[in-house]
């Protein structure tokens, strides 16, 4: 996904996704017809409102992010896209209770914003003598300061309703999945939640075309359906990887190098990441980069111990591919030595992980372009096909 970093808040990167541009298309194409004033002035006010609304979307995502931290999940960044925002977490919460709490924290911030705005909105209504809710809605589309505040109030209510739709990747979808997970398990729960979400996206698209005559809202519905699919796929891949043992995918090795050996000795067999062992036990990793740069600086008299790193991710053969990869990502380790009963057996690298991942989640476009459409069909029917 292509996105642009625009700032940082409490260690969380704030990014804009390319699809965010669709928001502006929506404002200029759809909102011109609604207004009481000329089209362009209307669009300008709408743009200010949209900027404020996305400020509230950002608050919403920060709600998720800070609740996730409460449950010990690290949040890398928050990305704003056309359908709102996404807080990218280190991993998805697996416990239903955590998933519900994190999902609820987003809409809760919008409820809070709407509650804060409600006295102001009521005051505007009283002073202007508004009689029906329709008067408020009409004012929301008027290019004025009071219109802006009422618009923001409604926008927050809509954000709550929209996000509580039981469709992935909306918060309602996550709560539905959490509820289903506690009954039928996480994999099946996700599958059902994806179906419900995609069905809802189709209904929304149809409703938008028939009643609102909008063509940008169906585009958003398609976006929802695609993201729902991606969510289902991510969970399916995750659960397969949780079942795979890392031992199956490690590159077997005859024993690594010992710390006392001269650095140049580690170059035999070509420059690569090598495990450093003593009596079969892993004591460090000699990274290819460190090896080459030390030798390049002329460190011929150095030993392996001088250049090795002792900050390690060591995996047991019986650990799952998923768990090991999580730890490698957290510690930014490119490779992990694999041991059996504490004895060094081989190495698991990020390349091996990528290979496994591509087998499980082939990118259809990539396969079609590099191997042809026939290969794509064969792959689809293969062991990892659906
Ligand atoms: Zn949310």
Boltz pocket constraint, residues with backbone or C-beta under 6 A from the ligand:
constraints:
  - pocket:
      binder: B
      contacts: [[A, 60], [A, 61], [A, 64], [A, 85], [A, 103], [A, 106], [A, 107], [A, 163], [A, 170], [A, 171]]
      max_distance: 6.0
